[in-house]
């Protein structure tokens, strides 16, 4: 499904299948196939670590054996997932109206540090505003502090929180995040979904491919809130369509 890291796979599976309500998800054969997971010792160890860190919660099975391998995402786990897939955040919470602006002037001789920092912040919904200035509506300042604390790049970074006072926000969004290109990507996704659903494959194989294609665009969607991009934004439409597809293919 395009994701190798086991921890991320588990968190993503719990959100995509359990939805924004954080419903319990049973890691049955269907879910394991869709997300390319096997309940081997490494996976069990990862799950134990996620439970210990309060990122997921195991179901209280009682007398129901069907719940033996059922888990749900916690709020803490959800926000960790949002650092890699920022689109999810504003499905669950409202935007506080603040912009976060990050500036870093890291010398060319420290290129490896600069490149590492960019990789680590890749899923934070940041967009290039001007040279060395990045902007996002996501509340990531605390995450930034924790990321660079005690590291060399800490001395090169400045971060700010601000409200938008003047200017055309639509122009800003197109310049920084290329909304029109993202719109095209979603329309291509819908075509691929239609092709997948029109095939003669089994339901689970279809859902596996639907999620594979969806994850590719979720990796690049900055997750802008409806206050900025509008309630009718095609990304929100995509989420609604995905939920319908999931419901049909898991029935």
N, C-alpha and C positions, 0 to 999 in steps of 0.2 A: 504493500500500500504506500510505498515511498517513504516510510519512516522506519528507521532501524532501531532507534533507542527504545528499549522495552518499557521504561517508565512512562515515556510520552504516549506510547501506544495504548497503555492501560488507561491513562487519564482521558485520552481522546475517545476511546471506546465507550467509557462511562458517560461522557457528555453526549456524543452523537447518538447513542442508543438510549441512554437514560433521559436525554433531553434537558432543557433548562430547569426542570422541576427536580433534578437530581434523583430520579427514580432508581430503584435497585435494578442491576443488570446481572443476569446469570451468565457466567462464562461457559455456556454450553458449546456443543460442537459447531453450531452455526456461527456464533460470535468469534470463536477461536479461528475459524477458517477466514472469516471476513477480515480480521485484523492480524492474521498471520501470527497467532499466538499458540503456544503449547504450554500446558501447565506442568512444565518440568521444574527441576529444582531451582534453576535460575529465575524463572518466572515467579515461583512461589516465594523466593527470597525477595524479589522486587516488590511483590504484593505486601509481604510482611513489613518491609521498610516503609511503604506508602501508608500503611495503617499506623505504624509507629509515629510517623511524622504528621498524622492526622490529615492526610491528603485524601484518603478514601476511608470508607467505613464498611465493615463486614456485617452482613445481615445476621440478625439473631434467628438462627434456624428453627429453634423449638423442635417440633415434631415433623416439620416439613423438609424432607430430604432434598426437594427441588431447590431450596434456598441455600444449600451447602456451599455453593461457589458463587454466591451473589454479593455484589458490592455496589456502593454508590459513591459518587463524588461528594466531597465536603466543600464548603465555601472556600476554605484555604486551598484545596486542590484545584478548584475552579480558577482561582486567581493565578495560581502557578501556571495552569494551562494557558491562560490569557496572555502570558508573556511570550508564548510561541504562536498562539492563534488569537490575535487581538480582536478579531471580528466577534468573538463570543461575548466579550465583556458587556457591551451595551445592549445585548439581548436580555441581560439579567439585571443590570443596574442603570440608573440615570446618570447622564453626564453632569458634572458639577460646573460646567461653563468655563473651566480654566484650561489654558494652554500651558504646556511644559516646553521650554526652550532649552536646548542643550548646545553648548559651544565647546569645542575642543581643538586646540592648536597644538597638535603633536608633531614635533620636528620630523623631517623626512628621514633623518638618521634613526628614528624610532618607528619606522614604518610597520614593523612586526607588531608593535604594541597597538598602533592605530588600527591595523587590520583585525587584530583580535577583538578590540573593543567594538568595532562595527559588527563583527560576527555575533558577539554576545548580546548586542542590543537589536539584533535583526528583526525579532518578532514583536517589537514594542510599539508598532504603529508609527514609527518615526519617519518623517519625510524631509528631504533636503530643501531648506528654505533659501539660504544663501550659502556661500562657501564657509564651511566649518560651523554652520548654524543648522540645527535640526529641530523640528517641531512636532508635537503630538498632543492630542487631547487626552491621552491616557495618563492616569496618575502613577507615574513610574519613578518619581524622584527618590523615594525611599529605596526602591530596587536598585537605582543607580548608585546610591550611597553604599549599599551593602556590596554591590559588585566591585567597586573600585577601592573600598576602604583598605588602606595599608599598601596599596599597589602603586607602582611608579606613575601610572597615568592619572592618578588622583590630582596631581598638581597641575595638570594641563586642562582640567575640566571646570567649566562654569555652568550652572543650571539656574533657571528662573521659572517662576509661575506668573502668569499674567492673564488678563481678560482682553478680548478683542474690543478695541475702541472705535476704530475707523477703517474703512476699506471694504471692498467687495469680497466677501468670503468665498463666493463661487470661483472667482479668479484665483484666489489663494489655493483652494482645494485642487483646481486643475493644474496649477503650476507645481505644487508640492507633491501631489499623489497621482496625477494624470488620471483623473476620474473617467474620462472618455475611453481610455485604453482598458481600464478595469471593467467598464460597462461592456466593451466588446468581448472581453475574456469570459464574462458571465454568459453572454449570448452564445458563445461557442460551447460553453459547458452545457447549456440547455440542449443544444443540438446533439452533443455526445450522449447525454442522458436519454434522449429520444431514441437514438440508434441502439443503445444498450437495452432499453425496455422493449424495443421492437424485435429483439433477437429471440431465438428459440432456446436460450440457456435456462438453467434452473434458477429459481428465485434468488437463492443465496449467491450464486455466481454473478447474477445481475447486480445485487446490492454491493457485493465486493468491488465490482468495477465502478459503480456509481460513487461509492465512497472514495475510491482511488482517484477519480477525476476531481471530486470535490475538494479533497485535501490539497491538491495542487494549487487551486485558486485560494483556498483558505490561508495558505502560506504567504500569499502576497497581498491579501486584502488588509489594509491598515485598520479596519474596524472603526470607521468614523461613526459618531452617534447620529441619530435621526435629526437632532437639532441643527446639525451641520449639513447633512446630505439629503435630508427629506425622508419622510415615512415611506414613500413609494420607491426608494432606491432599490435597484435591481438585486443588490446583495441580500436585502431582506426578503425579497420575492424568492430568491434562490433557497433561502433557509426554509421558507414555507413549503416550497415544492419538494425539497429534500425530505421534510417530515412526512409529507403525503406518500412519497415513494417508499420511505422506510416502513411506514405503517402497512402498506400493501404487500411489500415483499417479505415482511416478517410474519404476516398473517398465515 
